[in-house]
Amino acid sequence: MRHLEQELYSLRQDVIDMWKLVISQVANAGESILSFDKELAQKVSMREKKVDAYELKIDSDCENIIALHQPVAVDLRFVLAVLKINSNLERIADFAYGISRTFIANPTLILDAELITLTNLRIMIDDVNKMLNQGLDAFENENSDIASAIFSEDYQVDEINNNAPHIIAEYIMKNPDRTFECLQLIASIRKLERMGDHCSNIAEEIFFYTDAKVLKHSGKK
């Protein structure tokens, strides 16, 4: 195996490992909201530095491959895509960390089950988890058809985010004593929506790598 091929294989494995860690972080952060599990929130917080370490290593490896091997064609597209996927994964993990910190900083915070149902929070969390897993599946199998499904999932996440403020405002009018809880929920929903956006960004990079297509600003959604 050529040295470049070895470097690319190692880079691919590191990205996959980081991806699986981020999937775990998002799943745990989401479950910590739904089940009010502070231990899960603590777990997300403790593993944040591991995600950051992956990001730094992958960035460095991409830079070294470009500088030392000057890849071309599909190899270059792969490295460039990985650079952007790496950044998006790290941001997704940051939002998961932010959700966990909300519950760590407010140990008595418990969301009303009615409010979770009204805002479709569980559906939103499931959608984000699904998008992340679809992205990994598309990347591992170099399959842009799988990646394309992420865009429609992101639409649903956006819709839930857009509807949430109106639903929560009505809830606050009826339950003013739960205003603080509602504000924390709005913040968490916004973080989930941003995760969805980053998943869409990742799908775009998979298209770029596999099909040599640039979808950014193309209205592909």
C-alpha positions as CSV (number, residue, x, y, z in Angstrom):
1,M,0.0,0.0,0.0
2,R,1.4,3.4,-1.0
3,H,2.2,5.8,1.9
4,L,-0.6,8.2,0.8
5,E,-3.1,5.3,0.8
6,Q,-2.0,4.4,4.4
7,E,-2.4,8.0,5.5
8,L,-5.9,8.3,3.9
9,Y,-7.0,5.0,5.4
10,S,-5.8,6.2,8.9
11,L,-7.6,9.5,8.4
12,R,-10.8,7.8,7.4
13,Q,-10.7,5.6,10.6
14,D,-10.1,8.6,12.8
15,V,-13.1,10.5,11.3
16,I,-15.3,7.4,11.8
17,D,-14.2,7.1,15.4
18,M,-14.8,10.7,16.1
19,W,-18.2,10.5,14.4
20,K,-19.3,7.6,16.6
21,L,-18.2,9.6,19.7
22,V,-20.2,12.6,18.5
23,I,-23.2,10.4,17.9
24,S,-22.9,9.1,21.5
25,Q,-22.5,12.7,22.8
26,V,-25.7,13.8,21.0
27,A,-27.7,10.8,22.1
28,N,-26.7,11.2,25.7
29,A,-27.4,14.9,25.7
30,G,-30.8,14.3,24.2
31,E,-31.7,11.6,26.7
32,S,-30.5,13.8,29.5
33,I,-33.2,16.3,28.6
34,L,-36.0,13.7,28.2
35,S,-35.2,11.7,31.3
36,F,-33.7,14.5,33.4
37,D,-30.6,12.3,33.9
38,K,-27.9,14.4,35.4
39,E,-25.4,11.5,35.2
40,L,-25.7,11.4,31.4
41,A,-25.2,15.1,31.2
42,Q,-22.0,14.8,33.3
43,K,-20.8,12.0,30.9
44,V,-21.2,14.3,27.9
45,S,-19.3,17.1,29.7
46,M,-16.4,14.8,30.6
47,R,-16.0,13.5,27.1
48,E,-16.0,16.9,25.4
49,K,-12.2,17.2,25.6
50,K,-11.9,13.9,23.7
51,V,-13.9,15.3,20.8
52,D,-11.6,18.3,20.8
53,A,-8.5,16.1,20.7
54,Y,-9.9,14.3,17.7
55,E,-10.6,17.6,15.9
56,L,-7.1,18.8,16.4
57,K,-5.5,15.5,15.2
58,I,-7.7,15.2,12.1
59,D,-7.0,18.9,11.2
60,S,-3.3,18.3,11.6
61,D,-3.4,15.1,9.6
62,C,-5.3,16.7,6.7
63,E,-2.8,19.6,6.6
64,N,0.1,17.1,6.5
65,I,-1.4,15.0,3.8
66,I,-1.9,18.1,1.6
67,A,1.5,19.5,2.3
68,L,3.5,16.3,2.0
69,H,1.6,14.2,-0.6
70,Q,-0.2,16.8,-2.7
71,P,-3.2,14.6,-3.4
72,V,-5.3,15.1,-6.6
73,A,-8.8,14.3,-7.9
74,V,-10.8,12.1,-5.5
75,D,-8.1,11.9,-2.9
76,L,-7.9,15.7,-2.7
77,R,-11.7,15.9,-2.5
78,F,-11.7,13.4,0.3
79,V,-9.2,15.4,2.4
80,L,-11.0,18.7,1.8
81,A,-14.3,17.1,2.7
82,V,-12.9,15.6,5.8
83,L,-11.6,19.0,6.9
84,K,-15.1,20.4,6.8
85,I,-16.8,17.4,8.2
86,N,-14.4,17.4,11.1
87,S,-15.3,21.0,11.9
88,N,-19.0,20.4,11.7
89,L,-18.8,17.3,13.9
90,E,-16.9,19.3,16.5
91,R,-19.6,22.0,16.4
92,I,-22.3,19.4,16.9
93,A,-20.5,18.1,19.9
94,D,-20.2,21.6,21.3
95,F,-23.9,22.0,21.1
96,A,-24.4,18.7,22.9
97,Y,-22.0,19.9,25.5
98,G,-24.0,23.1,25.9
99,I,-27.2,21.2,26.5
100,S,-25.5,19.1,29.1
101,R,-24.1,22.1,30.9
102,T,-27.6,23.6,31.1
103,F,-28.7,20.6,33.2
104,I,-25.5,20.4,35.2
105,A,-25.7,24.1,36.1
106,N,-29.4,23.7,37.1
107,P,-29.6,20.3,38.9
108,T,-33.2,20.8,39.9
109,L,-34.4,21.5,36.4
110,I,-37.1,19.2,35.2
111,L,-39.1,19.8,32.0
112,D,-42.9,19.3,32.1
113,A,-43.8,16.2,30.2
114,E,-46.7,18.1,28.6
115,L,-44.2,20.7,27.3
116,I,-42.0,18.0,25.8
117,T,-45.0,16.7,23.9
118,L,-46.3,20.0,22.8
119,T,-43.0,21.1,21.3
120,N,-42.2,17.7,19.7
121,L,-38.9,17.7,21.5
122,R,-38.6,13.9,21.4
123,I,-39.2,13.9,17.6
124,M,-36.6,16.6,17.2
125,I,-34.0,14.7,19.2
126,D,-34.7,11.5,17.3
127,D,-34.4,13.4,13.9
128,V,-31.0,14.8,14.8
129,N,-29.7,11.4,16.0
130,K,-31.0,9.9,12.7
131,M,-29.3,12.5,10.6
132,L,-26.0,11.9,12.3
133,N,-26.2,8.2,11.8
134,Q,-27.3,8.6,8.2
135,G,-24.3,10.8,7.6
136,L,-21.9,8.2,9.0
137,D,-23.6,5.5,6.9
138,A,-23.3,7.7,3.8
139,F,-19.6,8.4,4.5
140,E,-18.6,4.9,5.2
141,N,-20.4,3.6,2.1
142,E,-19.5,6.6,-0.1
143,N,-23.2,6.8,-0.9
144,S,-24.7,10.3,-1.7
145,D,-28.2,8.8,-1.9
146,I,-28.1,8.2,1.8
147,A,-26.7,11.6,2.4
148,S,-29.6,13.2,0.5
149,A,-32.1,12.0,3.0
150,I,-30.5,14.2,5.6
151,F,-31.9,17.4,3.9
152,S,-35.5,16.4,4.3
153,E,-34.8,15.4,8.0
154,D,-33.4,18.9,8.5
155,Y,-36.6,20.4,7.2
156,Q,-38.6,18.8,10.0
157,V,-36.0,19.9,12.6
158,D,-36.3,23.5,11.3
159,E,-40.1,23.3,11.4
160,I,-40.1,22.2,15.1
161,N,-37.6,24.9,15.9
162,N,-39.8,27.6,14.2
163,N,-43.0,26.4,16.0
164,A,-41.4,26.1,19.4
165,P,-41.4,29.8,20.5
166,H,-45.1,30.2,19.9
167,I,-46.0,27.0,21.7
168,I,-43.7,27.9,24.6
169,A,-45.0,31.5,24.8
170,E,-48.6,30.2,25.2
171,Y,-47.4,27.7,27.8
172,I,-45.7,30.5,29.8
173,M,-48.9,32.5,29.8
174,K,-50.7,29.6,31.4
175,N,-47.8,28.6,33.7
176,P,-45.8,31.8,34.5
177,D,-44.1,30.0,37.4
178,R,-42.3,27.8,34.8
179,T,-40.8,30.6,32.8
180,F,-37.2,29.7,33.6
181,E,-37.7,26.1,32.6
182,C,-39.2,27.3,29.3
183,L,-36.3,29.6,28.6
184,Q,-33.8,26.7,29.1
185,L,-35.9,24.6,26.7
186,I,-35.9,27.2,24.0
187,A,-32.1,27.4,24.3
188,S,-31.8,23.6,24.0
189,I,-34.2,23.5,21.0
190,R,-32.1,26.1,19.3
191,K,-29.0,24.1,19.8
192,L,-30.7,21.0,18.3
193,E,-31.7,23.1,15.3
194,R,-28.1,24.1,14.8
195,M,-27.0,20.5,15.0
196,G,-29.4,19.7,12.2
197,D,-27.8,22.5,10.1
198,H,-24.4,21.1,10.6
199,C,-25.6,17.6,9.6
200,S,-26.8,19.2,6.4
201,N,-23.4,20.7,5.9
202,I,-21.8,17.3,6.3
203,A,-24.2,15.9,3.7
204,E,-23.0,18.5,1.3
205,E,-19.4,17.5,1.9
206,I,-20.3,13.9,1.2
207,F,-21.8,14.9,-2.1
208,F,-18.6,16.9,-2.9
209,Y,-16.4,13.9,-2.1
210,T,-18.4,11.1,-3.7
211,D,-20.0,12.9,-6.7
212,A,-17.8,16.0,-7.2
213,K,-20.8,18.2,-6.8
214,V,-20.9,21.5,-4.9
215,L,-24.3,21.9,-3.3
216,K,-23.6,24.9,-1.0
217,H,-26.0,27.8,-1.8
218,S,-27.5,25.7,-4.6
219,G,-31.0,25.4,-3.1
220,K,-30.7,21.6,-3.1
221,K,-32.9,21.3,0.0
